[in-house]
Amino acid sequence: MFLAFKVARRVLAGLLLLVLLVVGTTAFRVWWVARQDHHPTSDAIVVLGASQFDGKPSTVFRARLLHAKVLYDEGVAPRVVTVGGGAPGDRFTEAEAGARFLRDRGVDAVAVGKGRNTLQSLQALKTEFTAQGWKTAVLVTDPWHELRARRMASDLGIKAWTSPTRTGPAVRDRGTELRYVARETAAYLYYRIFGASSEAGPQAV
């Protein structure tokens, strides 16, 4: 009985160590990808949606859109695609609000206004990419969201690079960074285990 107890304790300790290793490694990857910026010439710059208020992007969303405009002006892609659906009763989808914001600033913007989470939005994006014959994308979102978004895009057959925004509430201070790294670590592992989207990023500020 005592021997069985020791074996069980060692097995549990091993499992706990494995879980801690997986979580720690994932958190490091979230942090590491957040610090990378790769934006080679691509078919489209893709802006992941965030909250909008009757057509006006939230502070989080605006930061992403302005970063996408910088990339567009640098010639990274001939177009910016905004993604994200709308809540019941909204006059605009996130994609429409983002596209209008960009068009007002001289950007060729395409709105793909379907999806209520990252995975659904990227699935709608894949449909648009297939219809247009596009294959490559630079994903613009908050730093901590990039690893999960890139993985989802890759799983859908889109060759994607990441160029995170460096302004806005999601990068306000070290406490915010730690909070979002932890939340995105959980969201990334949830996706890898269940193949579904568990939203954890900032939405409306």
N, C-alpha and C positions, 0 to 999 in steps of 0.2 A: 504493500500500500504506500509506504513511504517513498519507494523507488518510483512508483507511478506518479506520485505527487511532484517529485523532482523533475521528472520528464515533462509533465504537463506545464510546470512553471517555466522550464526552459523553452518549450514550444511557444508559450504565450509571450515570453520575453523576446524571442526571435521574431514573432509576428509584429510585436510592438516596434521593434527596431526597424523592421522592413517598412512599416507604415510611416514611421518618422523619416526614414531615408527617402521614400517616394515623395512625401509632402515637402521635405526640405529641398530635394532636387528640383521639384516643380516650381517652388517659390523662387529658387535661384534663376531658373529659366525665364519666369515671368519678369523678374528684375533685369536680367541680362538683355532679353529681346527689347525691353522698354528703352534701353540705352542705345540700341542700334538704329541707324537710319540709312536704309537702302532704297534708292529711287531711280533705278535705271529706266531708260526709255521703254514705255509700255503702251498697251492699247488703251488703258484708262486709269485715271486716278479715282479710287473709290472711297467715298466718305461714308463711314458708318453713322447711322442716324442717332439722334438724341432728342430730347424733348423740344417741342416748339409750341409757341403760344399764338394761336390764330395767325399762323404764317410767319411769326417772328422767331428765329432760332434762339434757344436758351444760350446762356453763357458758355456752357460746355460745347454745345453744337457749333456756336459761332467760332470758337477757337479752332475746331477741326476744319471748318469751311475756309477760314482765312489761311490756314496752313496749306490746304489743297490749292488755293489760288496762287500761293507762292510757287508751288511745284508746277502748276499749269503755266505760269508766266516764265518759268525756267525751261519750258519745252519738254517736260517729262512725258506728257501725253497730250493728244489733241483734244481731249475731252475729260470732264469730271462727271462721274456717275454718283449720284446721291441715292442712298437706300434708306428704307424705313417706312413702315405703314403709319396708320393713324388710329386713334382711339374712337369708339363710337361717339358721334356728335361733333367730331373735329371737322372743320372746313378744309383743312389741309393735312396731307400726310407729312411725315418728317422729310421724306424725299422731296416733295413738292416745295416745302418751305426752304430747304437747303438749295434746291436748284434755282428758285427765284432769287435768293440772296446772291448766288454766284452770277447769275445772268445780269443782275443789276450792276455787277462789277466787271462786265465784259468777258465772262467765262462761258465757253460752250458747255452747258450742263445738261445731263440727261437724268430724269427722275425715274427711279424704279420703286414705286410706292407700295410695296407689299411686304408683309412680315411684321410680327410684333416682338421679335427678338432677333438676336444676331444670326442664329442658324436659319430661320425663316427668311430673313432679309438676304442672306447670301445664297440661299436656294433660288430666290427670285432673281438675284443677280446672275446666277449661272444660266437661267433660262434666257435672259437678255444677252449674255455673252455668246451663247450658242446661236441665237438668232442672228447676231451681228457678225459672227465669225471672229470674235475677240478671244484671246487666250491668256493675256498677261495683265496684271494689275498691281498698282501700288496702293496699299491699304492705309488710309488715314483715320486714326482714332486716337483715344487716349493711350499713353504709353503702356499702361498695365493691361489693356485690352488687346494688345497687338498679338501676343502669342496665341491666344485662343482664336482670334479672328483669322490669323494666318493658317492655323491648323484646319479650321473648318473650310476655308477657301481651297486649301490644298486637297482635302478629302473630296471636295466637289469637282476637282479637276481643273481648278484655276491656278495658274502659276503666279504666286503672289509674293511681293516684297512688302516691308513695313516701313512707314515713315510717320512716326508719332508726332503729335502736337506737343510743343514744349511750353504752352501757355494755357491759362484757364484754371478753374477750380480743382481739376484732377491732379495738378502738379503744384498745389499751393504751398505745401510745406512737408517736412519729413513725416509728421504724424499722418497726414493724408496719404503719403506714399505707402507707408507701412500698412495702413488700413486697406488700401486698394490692392496691394500685393497679396495680402491674406485672402481677400474676397475673390480675386481672380484666380488664385491658386485653387480654391475650392471649386470655382466654376469650371476651370479647365479640367480638373480631375472628374467632375461630374459628367462633362461631355465625353471624356475618354472612356468612362465606365458605361454610361447609359446611352451615349449617342444623341443626347438631347441638349437643349440650351437652358442654362440656368443663369439668368441675368444677374450681374453683380456690379456693374460699372455705374458711374454717375449718370443720372438721367436729366434732372432739371435743376438748374441753379440760376 
